[in-house]
């Protein structure tokens, strides 16, 4: 898998980061003087500009190696949005993007920690462990942070999984934002599975599942069908410029573009 590399600290990028969405509106003038106006989805795109200062030699070498492999902007690569939630349908565990055990009962319209009613109540009616997970096409050797708000009036516990890492949390009636930070699995893997596991009979309220390619959780970003994994991103230019401040400090500006909006 060709993928934009992580920083050695496990961060998705160095900051500042600018993210922008651009679209185009097509206007068709009719013979009677009227107009038809519609969005031209084929012209829409997302762009990122990362002003990366103080890169180590190894970090710069990894970016340059990807640039060589893609021949600049010619070939696509996977880019994990540093400003996004990598999980799709972060508040709708009933969507088919989530793999769920058959005896998990999901109820919507539950009061959430943000003062709305977008949380879900998950009840495991089975006599064995039940799970709800999402699998992403992303490198397993990256550092990830999974976060979710959870509570349980029944005093149930919950386990959060990031690849091979599983961590269990006790819950009470007050909302807590739980986080698990880990490498997902062996370096050769090209998928990342993450989600929640409930013991037999557990009843847990969940809200705002979020996965990020960094060591700690950032403010929550709600997602629908479009999440933060961009599998057809490209360098925006066929030139890459770097300034060496020393033998182990490099400054560059990276621009990436994707039409997956």
C-alpha positions as CSV (number, residue, x, y, z in Angstrom):
1,X,0.0,0.0,0.0
2,X,1.3,3.4,-0.9
3,X,0.4,5.7,2.0
4,X,1.5,9.1,3.2
5,X,3.9,8.4,6.1
6,X,3.3,9.3,9.8
7,X,5.7,11.5,11.7
8,X,8.1,9.5,14.0
9,X,6.2,10.8,17.1
10,X,3.0,9.0,15.8
11,X,1.4,12.3,14.8
12,X,-0.4,12.5,11.5
13,X,1.5,15.6,10.4
14,X,3.3,18.7,11.6
15,X,1.3,21.9,11.9
16,X,0.0,24.3,10.8
17,X,-2.4,22.4,8.5
18,X,-4.9,24.0,6.1
19,X,-7.8,21.9,4.8
20,X,-10.1,23.3,2.1
21,X,-13.0,22.0,0.0
22,X,-13.7,23.4,-3.4
23,X,-16.7,22.9,-5.7
24,X,-18.1,24.1,-9.0
25,X,-21.6,25.1,-10.0
26,X,-22.7,24.5,-13.6
27,X,-25.2,27.0,-15.0
28,X,-27.1,26.1,-18.2
29,X,-28.9,29.1,-19.9
30,X,-32.0,28.0,-21.7
31,X,-33.5,29.4,-24.9
32,X,-36.3,31.2,-23.0
33,X,-33.7,33.0,-20.8
34,X,-34.2,30.7,-17.8
35,X,-31.3,28.8,-16.2
36,X,-30.7,25.4,-14.7
37,X,-28.2,25.4,-11.9
38,X,-26.6,22.2,-10.5
39,X,-23.5,21.1,-8.7
40,X,-20.7,19.7,-10.8
41,X,-19.6,16.9,-8.5
42,X,-16.8,15.8,-10.9
43,X,-15.0,19.1,-10.3
44,X,-15.2,19.0,-6.5
45,X,-12.0,18.4,-4.5
46,X,-10.4,18.5,-1.1
47,X,-6.9,20.0,-0.6
48,X,-4.5,19.9,2.3
49,X,-1.5,22.2,2.8
50,X,1.0,21.1,5.5
51,X,3.8,23.5,6.5
52,X,6.2,21.0,8.0
53,X,9.1,22.4,9.8
54,X,11.8,20.5,11.6
55,X,11.3,17.2,10.0
56,X,14.0,14.7,10.8
57,X,16.1,13.1,8.1
58,X,14.1,9.9,8.3
59,X,10.8,11.7,8.1
60,X,11.9,13.7,5.1
61,X,13.3,10.5,3.4
62,X,9.9,8.8,3.8
63,X,8.0,11.6,2.2
64,X,10.6,11.9,-0.6
65,X,10.4,8.1,-1.2
66,X,6.6,8.3,-1.6
67,X,7.0,11.2,-4.0
68,X,9.4,9.2,-6.1
69,X,7.1,6.1,-6.0
70,X,4.1,8.1,-7.2
71,X,6.1,10.1,-9.8
72,X,4.8,13.3,-8.2
73,X,1.1,13.8,-8.9
74,X,0.8,10.8,-11.3
75,X,0.0,7.9,-9.0
76,X,-2.5,7.9,-6.2
77,X,-1.8,7.0,-2.6
78,X,-3.7,6.6,0.7
79,X,-3.9,9.7,2.9
80,X,-5.3,9.6,6.4
81,X,-6.8,13.1,7.0
82,X,-5.1,14.7,10.0
83,X,-8.2,16.8,10.6
84,X,-10.8,14.1,10.2
85,X,-12.4,11.0,11.7
86,X,-11.3,7.9,9.9
87,X,-14.5,6.0,10.8
88,X,-17.6,6.3,8.6
89,X,-21.1,6.7,10.1
90,X,-19.7,7.6,13.5
91,X,-23.1,7.9,15.1
92,X,-25.0,5.2,13.3
93,X,-23.9,1.8,14.3
94,X,-26.8,0.3,12.4
95,X,-25.2,1.1,9.1
96,X,-23.7,-1.8,7.1
97,X,-20.2,-0.3,7.3
98,X,-20.3,-1.7,10.9
99,X,-20.0,-5.4,11.5
100,X,-22.3,-6.4,14.3
101,X,-23.0,-9.6,16.1
102,X,-26.6,-10.8,15.5
103,X,-27.8,-10.6,19.1
104,X,-26.7,-7.0,19.7
105,X,-29.8,-4.8,20.0
106,X,-29.3,-1.1,18.9
107,X,-31.7,1.6,20.0
108,X,-31.5,5.2,18.7
109,X,-32.6,8.5,20.1
110,X,-30.7,8.3,23.3
111,X,-29.5,11.5,25.1
112,X,-25.9,12.2,24.3
113,X,-23.1,14.2,26.1
114,X,-23.6,17.1,23.7
115,X,-27.1,17.8,24.7
116,X,-28.8,16.2,21.7
117,X,-30.3,12.7,21.3
118,X,-27.9,11.2,18.8
119,X,-26.4,8.4,21.1
120,X,-27.3,4.7,20.8
121,X,-28.1,2.1,23.4
122,X,-26.3,-1.2,22.7
123,X,-27.7,-4.3,24.5
124,X,-26.0,-7.6,24.2
125,X,-28.7,-10.2,24.5
126,X,-26.4,-13.1,23.8
127,X,-24.8,-15.4,26.4
128,X,-21.3,-14.6,24.9
129,X,-19.3,-11.6,24.0
130,X,-20.8,-9.3,21.4
131,X,-18.9,-6.8,19.2
132,X,-19.5,-3.9,16.8
133,X,-16.4,-3.1,14.6
134,X,-15.4,-1.3,11.5
135,X,-12.5,-2.3,9.2
136,X,-10.5,0.3,7.3
137,X,-8.1,0.0,4.4
138,X,-5.2,1.7,6.3
139,X,-1.7,0.6,7.4
140,X,-1.6,-1.5,10.5
141,X,1.8,-0.2,11.6
142,X,0.6,3.4,12.2
143,X,-0.2,4.8,15.6
144,X,-4.0,5.2,16.2
145,X,-6.3,6.5,18.8
146,X,-9.8,5.2,19.2
147,X,-12.2,7.3,21.3
148,X,-15.9,7.1,22.2
149,X,-18.2,8.4,24.9
150,X,-19.8,5.7,26.9
151,X,-22.0,5.2,30.0
152,X,-24.0,2.4,31.6
153,X,-26.7,2.8,34.3
154,X,-26.5,-0.9,34.8
155,X,-22.8,-0.7,35.7
156,X,-21.7,-2.7,32.6
157,X,-18.1,-2.6,31.3
158,X,-16.9,-2.1,27.7
159,X,-13.8,-3.1,25.9
160,X,-12.4,-1.0,23.0
161,X,-10.3,-2.7,20.3
162,X,-7.7,-1.2,18.0
163,X,-6.3,-4.1,15.9
164,X,-4.7,-6.5,18.4
165,X,-5.0,-4.1,21.3
166,X,-8.0,-4.5,23.6
167,X,-8.6,-2.4,26.7
168,X,-11.5,-2.8,29.2
169,X,-13.2,0.1,31.0
170,X,-15.7,0.1,33.9
171,X,-18.7,2.4,33.3
172,X,-21.1,4.3,35.5
173,X,-24.2,6.4,34.8
174,X,-22.1,9.5,33.8
175,X,-20.8,9.9,30.3
176,X,-17.0,9.3,30.0
177,X,-14.9,9.8,26.9
178,X,-12.8,6.6,26.6
179,X,-9.6,6.4,24.6
180,X,-7.2,3.6,23.5
181,X,-3.9,4.5,21.7
182,X,-2.0,1.7,20.0
183,X,-0.4,0.3,16.8
184,X,-3.1,-1.8,15.2
185,X,-1.0,-4.9,14.4
186,X,1.9,-6.3,12.4
187,X,3.7,-3.9,10.0
188,X,2.7,-5.8,6.9
189,X,-1.0,-5.4,7.4
190,X,-3.1,-3.1,5.2
191,X,-6.3,-3.1,7.3
192,X,-7.2,-1.8,10.7
193,X,-10.2,-3.2,12.7
194,X,-11.5,-1.2,15.6
195,X,-14.7,-1.0,17.7
196,X,-16.4,-2.0,20.9
197,X,-17.0,-5.3,22.6
198,X,-19.7,-6.0,25.3
199,X,-19.9,-8.8,27.7
200,X,-23.0,-11.1,27.8
201,X,-26.0,-9.1,29.1
202,X,-24.3,-5.7,29.0
203,X,-26.3,-2.5,28.3
204,X,-24.1,0.4,27.3
205,X,-24.9,3.9,25.7
206,X,-22.4,4.9,23.1
207,X,-21.8,8.2,21.2
208,X,-19.2,9.6,18.8
209,X,-16.9,6.7,17.8
210,X,-13.7,8.3,16.4
211,X,-10.4,6.9,15.1
212,X,-7.4,9.1,14.3
213,X,-3.9,8.3,13.1
214,X,-2.2,10.0,16.1
215,X,-1.4,9.1,19.7
216,X,-4.3,11.1,21.4
217,X,-7.8,12.1,20.7
218,X,-8.8,15.5,19.3
219,X,-12.2,17.1,19.4
220,X,-14.9,14.9,18.0
221,X,-15.9,15.1,14.2
222,X,-19.2,13.6,13.2
223,X,-19.1,11.6,9.9
224,X,-21.5,10.0,7.5
225,X,-20.6,8.1,4.4
226,X,-17.4,10.2,3.8
227,X,-14.8,9.6,6.4
228,X,-11.1,10.5,6.7
229,X,-9.5,7.7,4.7
230,X,-8.7,9.0,1.2
231,X,-7.5,6.2,-1.0
232,X,-7.0,8.2,-4.2
233,X,-5.1,11.2,-2.9
234,X,-2.3,12.8,-5.0
235,X,0.5,15.3,-4.6
236,X,-0.8,18.6,-6.0
237,X,2.5,19.3,-7.7
238,X,5.2,17.4,-9.6
239,X,7.8,19.4,-7.7
240,X,8.8,18.9,-4.0
241,X,11.0,21.6,-2.4
242,X,12.8,21.2,0.9
243,X,15.1,23.5,2.9
244,X,17.8,21.8,5.0
245,X,18.2,23.8,8.2
246,X,20.8,21.2,9.5
247,X,21.6,17.6,8.9
248,X,18.5,16.5,10.8
249,X,16.1,19.4,10.4
250,X,14.2,19.9,7.1
251,X,11.4,22.4,6.2
252,X,8.9,21.8,3.4
253,X,5.4,22.6,2.3
254,X,3.3,19.6,1.2
255,X,0.1,20.0,-0.8
256,X,-2.2,17.1,-1.3
257,X,-5.4,16.9,-3.3
258,X,-8.2,14.4,-3.6
259,X,-11.5,14.3,-5.6
260,X,-13.0,11.9,-3.0
261,X,-15.3,14.4,-1.4
